Amino acid sequence: MATLICSIFFKARPLSARPWTLANAAVAASDVVDRETLRDFVEGGVSHFLSLTNLSDIMAFKGLVQTEGSEWNSGPLFLMLLTLDGSIIWHGDDPSAENKNLAAVEDSSGKKVFEEFLAKAKSGGGFVEYHWDDPTRPDDPLRKLSYAATYDSAWSGKTLLLVGGYEQDLSHLPYPVADLPRPEVTASEVVDRETLRIFVEESTKAFQSAYLTENYTGLSGTKNAFRAEGDWRSGSTYVWVVSDEGIIVFHGSEPHREGKPVNLDREDVNGFQFVQALISAGTTGSGYVEYYYDDPAIEGDEEIGSPKVGYVSSFMLPGLNSPFIVGSGIYVGI
């Protein structure tokens, strides 16, 4: 029988998915037809960001930004959120571009597009023209128009850059990895409950520090460090971060899931709702959760799962009314 063991006593609160009532776009992406509607689309995104103080709503908004056909994403029109040093936090069209840095990217005429974005945004918002080399029209680069504005978060005090109308191939850009201090226990050294606890607590400190860097300039490099094989990820041992309502903030092995909800009702072979148990433990402080889960290293356990123990911790940020829940797990005998 699966059991729940926490470092503090609590009564697990039931969780249920709720419909996020996010504000509609002032001008939907599909309605952008000229400079004025492009400006209103981006400025509407700024206004919506300013209204968000709940982590789940912020991440649910990311999910909409990356959903083709939503009011915030239609064909070539989507939003991109960047730090002031050029790191891409959100990319509405290409999640694989996230945590890359745009600062040195040039268009076909040699223009450093990000520098133009930053200058226009700091002047109160403005349009940037650039050329995009369409691979289907190599001799006829297309003139493109973007709009950039700054976004000053009411809850974090961070200044970020929001851009709409931007298209360039960023597949060639590397993922910069932060040179983080070596944790007391690395991912490859997690072998039991105690080493798992230490690893998660160290990961929690690293993520909190990244979110506290000026204008999030340390965030992308930290995320990349947690996805690269090394101190912070080893095989099936990796870190994930969720909100207290089950929206994925970070996933060490499946970044495409970020901004999407987890299945709160998921059960293991014993009928134990381990997802709710993990979130409840993290919301209340920290703790272990024992359950059964499919081990990719074992053939034949897809239906019944293998014994696994998870550990969660959490942190709060100033001005935000919900916690970041950080967790990881290992397969062990229970």
HELIX and SHEET records of a PDB file:
HELIX    1   1 ALA A   29  ASP A   31  5                                   3    
HELIX    2   2 ARG A   35  LEU A   50  1                                  16    
HELIX    3   3 LEU A   55  VAL A   65  1                                  11    
HELIX    4   4 PRO A   95  ALA A   97  5                                   3    
HELIX    5   5 VAL A  113  LYS A  122  1                                  10    
HELIX    6   6 ALA A  187  GLU A  189  5                                   3    
HELIX    7   7 ARG A  193  LEU A  212  1                                  20    
HELIX    8   8 GLU A  214  TYR A  216  5                                   3    
HELIX    9   9 LEU A  219  ARG A  227  1                                   9    
HELIX   10  10 PRO A  255  ARG A  257  5                                   3    
HELIX   11  11 PHE A  274  THR A  284  1                                  11    
SHEET    1   A 6 LEU A   4  CYS A   6  0                                        
SHEET    2   A 6 GLY A 287  TYR A 293 -1                                        
SHEET    3   A 6 SER A 306  PHE A 315 -1                                        
SHEET    4   A 6 PHE A 324  TYR A 331 -1                                        
SHEET    5   A 6 TRP A 240  VAL A 242 -1                                        
SHEET    6   A 6 ILE A 248  HIS A 251 -1                                        
SHEET    1   B 3 ASN A  73  SER A  74  0                                        
SHEET    2   B 3 LEU A  77  LEU A  82 -1                                        
SHEET    3   B 3 ILE A  88  HIS A  91 -1                                        
SHEET    1   C 5 ASN A  73  SER A  74  0                                        
SHEET    2   C 5 LEU A  77  LEU A  82 -1                                        
SHEET    3   C 5 THR A 159  GLY A 164 -1                                        
SHEET    4   C 5 LEU A 142  ASP A 152 -1                                        
SHEET    5   C 5 GLY A 126  TRP A 132 -1                                        
END                                                                             
